[in-house]
């Protein structure tokens, strides 16, 4: 179809804001021009894209499908424009990173601090999601790279990964609440106690469930949360045994201990991942090399 790019641009702004007036402000055109552009696009596609009412604007199912394709294209165009403006320098532009809360707090902060001091002209944007959800940022072009726990089932084959750290997951519990210290335990024995872990949308959850399945055991967690810090807090007050990465546990913690297992769990990796089919900015290259 011979459809002007400007029509898709108008559609994108209306679809993201769900407001004709807000889209007109962002595009610096009149609201009637926005409305007319949407009508022309709908006519050319022979599909209704929005449901209009006096109170709100909604995407139709057809509009939602179109947005899934238009959004990555718009982000890619913006990225290309930014890279041209940067002209391969580190004096300005934007660096977009995706990472989980845990990785940000326990690993990424020192690197962000160092990079910001060395390249203060670069705007850093960090998006917090689970490692699995971060993969969607790469797919849609909303991140230059992500830092994720690995294996990660959401990473496609087109993503390039570099290992930047290794860690081990552990079970930790309160000394006062659980008299389990000083003895090795099997995974089957652990099922007698309340297990607390990250929710199903995390790579950590995938990893632990696979470990139990390989041992023909059915893991049913007592508590599932989205924060390792909160799991540690709940373990400290004796609500259960928390499964967390070893680097999250404060060193020489007096309240918590790490349970010994008869069989050591495999190491996991932390990787930086980027889409090798897309151009990588100088800022992104510099930061990844720093990692």
Order of alpha helices (4+ residues) and beta strands (2+ residues): alpha-alpha-alpha-beta-beta-alpha-beta-alpha-beta-alpha-beta-beta-beta-beta-alpha-beta-alpha-beta-alpha-beta-beta-beta-beta-alpha
